[in-house]
């Protein structure tokens, strides 16, 4: 039954859910999609945190959601990533309101009533990463009352748990757009012709995130659900028309927080192991060994530094709106530091536990694998460093005398 009582701390709720998710991961491993986790997200009211108050949600702020997402990821990173994707979408929609209000209300009400996440479906086999440009091959053709969508999307995170698939399509040329338009088709789960093919269960990382292929075989989309149309060649972005590169919006910080949570989970698992592992040859916990303390110190230092920038950036976005034009570089830096800190920390965790870390008896091998997925979330390291570098060069460019 869906929780409807007064506001509950997002952090406390995330902690409670993380404990459930971690217990399931220990019992069931990370093969297969964790449908129970997503039922809990709906029934316990976590998804309501993403929705605006004027449409029945509890509308948690950016800082609170960044903190909550890190804690949720300590229990199960795959589930937390799906929620972060929904946060990226809903954060933008509730702040910018680029859709007709009746359409936005329809989507919010459905999420409140029946649960299910929401995600953008843009990556295609030929297109590659959305962060590197390109025009979708998925097409929409006019039909009475709407459009018919055909195409194939890959890496649709959370596909088995989504209520809405925000699908990037190309519309045919018109007098207003001679080269055609790119638009978002709002496709509801269960639409005739919508087919999900599980292709991710044996992946290296985040095996429970449902990063499936999605096929559209003449899926009908009503006219009012074809939104955010723009001529091909014009920049995507906010309602104001300002370009927004993938992974550089403020709500992308919730994705960075997921990987920080993976690193934190590895730190806690490594500490637990070190404090309780007493080899007979040593006669005391390995935590007393200097080299173990140094490994744990490396993990802690990297995570503390990444968390500091992550939260500082979230606070700056909320509390200093005048800084927002300059914050994409800091958002890129936060993502870069969080994912690389997670990779470094999870590797150090393996070294703390030695050979036991390679077995499923410890969660360290799962955290090690899951952290690697962060390297491929936009912006990838090369793009992130480019954004950061260009910003620094601009800031410190000497002006002519």
C-alpha positions in Angstrom: 0.0 0.0 0.0 1.4 3.4 -1.0 2.5 5.6 1.9 0.5 8.8 2.1 1.4 10.2 5.5 3.2 13.4 6.1 6.7 14.1 4.8 9.4 11.7 5.8 13.0 12.4 5.7 14.3 11.3 2.3 17.5 10.3 3.9 15.9 8.1 6.5 13.7 6.5 3.8 16.7 5.9 1.6 18.6 4.3 4.5 15.6 2.0 5.3 15.2 0.9 1.7 19.0 0.5 1.2 19.0 -2.1 4.1 16.3 -4.1 2.3 18.0 -3.9 -1.0 21.4 -5.0 0.4 19.8 -7.9 2.1 18.2 -9.0 -1.1 21.5 -8.6 -3.0 23.2 -10.9 -0.4 20.5 -13.5 -0.7 19.8 -13.4 -4.4 23.0 -12.1 -6.0 22.8 -9.6 -8.8 21.4 -11.7 -11.6 17.9 -10.9 -12.7 15.9 -7.8 -12.4 15.0 -6.8 -8.8 11.3 -6.1 -9.2 10.7 -6.2 -5.4 13.0 -3.2 -5.0 10.9 -1.2 -7.4 7.7 -2.1 -5.7 9.2 -0.9 -2.5 10.2 2.4 -4.1 6.6 3.0 -5.1 4.9 1.6 -2.0 7.2 3.4 0.5 6.8 6.7 -1.3 10.3 7.2 -2.5 9.2 8.0 -6.1 6.9 10.7 -4.7 10.0 12.6 -3.7 10.7 13.2 -7.4 7.2 14.6 -8.3 6.1 18.2 -7.8 3.7 19.1 -5.0 1.2 20.6 -7.4 0.8 17.1 -8.9 0.7 15.1 -5.7 4.4 14.6 -5.0 6.6 15.6 -2.0 9.1 17.4 -4.2 12.4 16.8 -2.5 15.1 19.4 -3.4 18.3 18.8 -5.3 20.6 18.6 -2.2 18.3 16.2 -0.4 18.0 13.9 -3.4 21.7 13.9 -4.0 22.3 12.8 -0.4 19.4 10.2 -0.6 20.6 8.7 -3.8 24.1 8.1 -2.4 22.5 6.3 0.6 20.2 4.3 -1.6 23.1 3.2 -3.8 24.9 1.7 -0.8 22.2 -0.9 -0.7 21.8 -1.6 -4.5 23.5 0.6 -7.1 21.5 -0.8 -10.0 18.2 0.2 -8.4 19.5 3.6 -7.4 20.7 4.3 -10.9 17.2 3.7 -12.3 15.9 6.2 -9.7 18.6 8.7 -10.5 17.6 8.5 -14.2 14.0 9.3 -13.2 15.4 12.2 -11.0 17.3 13.7 -14.0 14.1 13.6 -16.1 11.6 14.8 -13.4 13.9 17.4 -12.0 14.1 19.1 -15.3 10.4 18.7 -16.1 9.2 20.0 -12.8 11.5 23.1 -12.9 11.2 24.0 -16.6 7.8 22.7 -17.5 8.5 22.3 -21.2 5.5 20.1 -21.8 1.8 21.1 -21.9 0.6 21.2 -18.3 -2.1 18.6 -19.0 0.4 16.1 -20.4 2.7 16.6 -17.4 -0.2 16.1 -15.0 -1.2 12.9 -16.8 2.3 11.4 -16.4 2.6 12.4 -12.8 -0.8 11.0 -11.9 0.1 7.7 -13.5 3.4 7.5 -11.6 1.6 8.2 -8.3 -1.2 5.7 -9.0 0.7 2.7 -10.4 4.4 3.4 -9.8 7.0 2.8 -12.5 9.9 5.0 -13.4 10.6 7.3 -16.3 13.6 7.6 -18.5 14.9 9.0 -21.7 15.4 6.5 -24.5 17.9 8.0 -26.9 20.9 5.7 -27.5 20.8 3.5 -30.7 23.2 0.9 -32.1 24.3 3.2 -34.9 24.1 6.5 -32.9 26.4 5.4 -30.1 26.7 7.7 -27.0 24.2 10.6 -27.0 26.9 12.8 -25.5 28.8 12.7 -28.8 26.1 14.0 -31.1 24.0 12.4 -33.8 20.4 12.2 -35.0 18.2 9.3 -34.1 17.2 6.7 -36.7 14.0 6.0 -34.9 11.1 7.5 -36.9 7.6 8.8 -36.3 5.2 9.0 -39.2 1.8 10.8 -39.1 -1.3 8.7 -38.4 -4.9 9.7 -37.6 -4.9 11.3 -34.2 -1.1 11.0 -33.7 2.0 9.3 -34.8 3.4 5.8 -35.5 6.9 5.2 -34.0 9.3 2.6 -35.3 12.9 2.1 -34.1 15.3 0.4 -31.8 16.9 1.8 -28.6 19.7 0.3 -26.5 20.9 0.8 -23.0 17.4 1.8 -21.8 18.2 1.8 -18.0 15.4 0.4 -15.9 13.3 -0.7 -18.9 11.4 -3.5 -17.0 10.3 -1.0 -14.3 9.5 2.0 -16.4 6.0 3.4 -16.7 7.1 5.9 -19.4 9.6 5.7 -22.2 10.6 9.2 -23.4 11.7 8.2 -26.9 13.8 10.4 -29.2 12.4 10.2 -32.7 12.7 12.1 -36.0 9.6 13.6 -37.6 9.4 14.1 -41.4 10.3 17.4 -43.1 7.7 20.2 -43.1 7.5 23.8 -44.3 8.6 24.9 -40.8 11.4 22.3 -40.6 12.7 21.4 -44.1 15.2 18.9 -42.7 12.7 17.4 -40.3 12.4 17.6 -36.5 13.7 15.7 -33.5 11.0 15.2 -30.9 10.2 13.2 -27.7 7.5 10.6 -28.0 6.0 9.8 -24.6 5.4 6.1 -24.8 3.5 4.3 -22.0 4.6 0.9 -20.7 2.6 -1.9 -22.3 1.8 0.1 -25.5 1.0 -2.3 -28.4 4.2 -2.8 -30.4 6.5 -1.9 -27.6 8.9 -4.8 -26.9 11.6 -5.1 -24.3 14.5 -7.6 -24.8 16.6 -8.4 -21.8 20.3 -8.0 -22.9 22.0 -7.0 -19.7 21.7 -9.8 -17.1 25.3 -11.1 -17.6 26.9 -7.7 -18.0 30.0 -6.8 -16.0 28.3 -4.0 -14.0 24.9 -3.2 -12.6 23.4 -6.4 -13.6 20.1 -5.5 -12.0 19.6 -2.2 -13.8 17.6 -3.6 -16.7 19.7 -1.9 -19.4 17.6 -3.5 -22.0 17.0 -3.1 -25.8 13.6 -1.7 -26.6 12.0 -2.2 -30.0 9.1 0.0 -31.4 7.1 -1.9 -33.9 4.5 0.6 -35.2 3.8 2.0 -31.7 1.0 4.5 -31.8 1.6 7.8 -29.9 -1.3 10.3 -29.5 -0.7 13.7 -30.9 -0.6 15.4 -27.5 2.2 13.0 -26.3 4.6 14.1 -29.0 6.5 16.9 -27.3 9.6 19.1 -27.3 9.8 19.3 -31.1 12.7 21.2 -32.6 14.1 21.4 -36.1 17.1 19.2 -36.8 20.3 21.2 -36.3 19.0 23.4 -33.4 20.4 22.7 -29.9 18.5 20.7 -27.4 18.3 21.9 -23.8 16.1 23.9 -21.6 12.8 25.6 -22.3 14.7 28.8 -22.8 16.6 27.3 -25.7 20.0 27.2 -24.0 22.0 24.2 -24.9 22.5 21.5 -22.2 25.0 18.8 -22.8 24.2 15.3 -21.5 25.3 14.8 -17.9 25.9 18.5 -17.2 22.5 19.5 -15.8 22.1 19.9 -12.0 20.0 16.7 -11.5 22.9 14.7 -13.1 24.5 15.1 -9.7 22.1 12.4 -8.5 23.8 10.0 -10.9 27.3 10.9 -9.6 25.9 10.3 -6.1 25.1 6.7 -7.1 28.7 5.9 -7.8 29.8 7.7 -4.7 27.4 5.4 -2.8 29.1 2.3 -4.4 32.5 3.5 -3.2 31.1 4.1 0.3 29.5 0.7 0.4 32.9 -0.8 -0.5 34.6 1.2 2.2 32.1 -0.1 4.8 32.4 -3.7 3.6 36.2 -3.5 3.7 36.2 -2.0 7.2 33.8 -4.7 8.4 36.0 -7.4 7.0 39.2 -5.9 8.4 37.7 -5.4 11.9 36.5 -9.0 12.0 39.2 -11.0 10.1 41.5 -12.6 12.6 44.0 -15.0 11.0 45.4 -17.5 13.3 49.0 -16.6 12.3 48.3 -13.0 13.4 46.0 -13.5 16.4 44.3 -10.2 16.1 42.2 -8.3 13.5 44.0 -7.3 10.3 42.6 -3.8 10.9 45.6 -3.4 13.3 48.1 -3.8 10.4 49.6 -0.5 9.1 49.2 -1.4 5.4 45.5 -2.2 5.9 45.0 1.2 7.7 46.7 2.9 4.8 44.4 1.2 2.3 41.3 2.2 4.2 42.7 5.7 4.5 43.1 6.0 0.7 39.5 4.9 0.3 38.2 7.3 2.9 40.2 10.3 1.6 39.1 9.9 -2.0 35.4 9.5 -1.0 35.5 12.5 1.3 37.0 14.7 -1.3 34.5 13.6 -4.0 31.5 14.0 -1.6 32.6 17.5 -0.6 32.6 18.8 -4.2 29.4 16.9 -5.0 27.5 18.6 -2.1 29.2 21.9 -2.6 28.0 22.0 -6.2 24.5 21.0 -5.3 24.3 23.7 -2.7 25.7 26.3 -5.1 23.1 25.5 -7.7 20.2 25.9 -5.2 21.5 28.7 -3.1 23.4 30.9 -5.7 21.4 31.0 -8.9 23.7 33.7 -10.2 26.5 31.1 -10.5 24.5 28.6 -12.6 26.0 29.6 -15.9 29.4 28.6 -14.6 28.4 25.4 -12.8 28.5 22.9 -15.6 32.3 22.5 -15.2 31.8 21.8 -11.5 29.1 19.3 -12.2 31.5 17.6 -14.7 34.2 17.7 -12.0 31.9 16.2 -9.4 30.9 13.4 -11.7 34.6 12.8 -12.6 35.7 12.7 -9.0 32.8 10.5 -7.8 33.2 7.8 -10.4 36.9 7.7 -10.2 36.9 7.7 -6.4 34.5 4.8 -6.6 36.7 2.9 -9.0 39.8 3.5 -6.8 38.0 2.7 -3.5 36.5 -0.5 -4.8 39.9 -1.7 -6.1 41.5 -0.9 -2.7 38.7 -2.8 -1.0 39.7 -5.9 -3.0 43.3 -5.5 -1.8 42.1 -5.2 1.8 40.2 -8.5 1.7 42.6 -10.4 -0.5 41.4 -13.6 -2.2 38.2 -13.6 -0.3 37.1 -10.4 -2.1 36.8 -12.4 -5.3 34.0 -14.5 -3.9 30.3 -13.7 -3.7 30.5 -14.2 0.1 31.6 -10.6 0.3 30.0 -7.7 -1.5 33.3 -6.2 -2.6 33.4 -7.9 -5.9 30.0 -6.6 -6.8 30.9 -3.1 -5.8 34.1 -3.3 -7.8 32.2 -4.3 -10.9 29.4 -1.8 -10.4 31.8 1.2 -10.0 33.2 0.6 -13.5 29.8 1.5 -15.1 30.3 5.1 -13.9 33.1 5.6 -16.4 30.6 5.4 -19.2 27.9 7.6 -17.8 27.9 11.0 -19.6 30.0 13.0 -19.5 32.7 10.3 -19.9 36.1 11.3 -18.5 37.5 12.8 -21.7 34.5 15.0 -22.2 34.3 15.9 -18.5 38.0 16.9 -18.4 37.5 18.9 -21.6 34.7 20.9 -20.1 36.7 21.5 -16.9 39.8 22.5 -18.8 38.0 24.9 -21.1 36.4 26.5 -18.1 39.7 27.0 -16.4 41.3 28.4 -19.5 38.5 30.9 -19.9 38.7 31.9 -16.2 42.4 32.5 -16.3 42.8 33.9 -19.8 45.0 37.0 -19.6 43.3 40.0 -21.2 45.3 42.2 -23.5 47.0 45.2 -21.9 
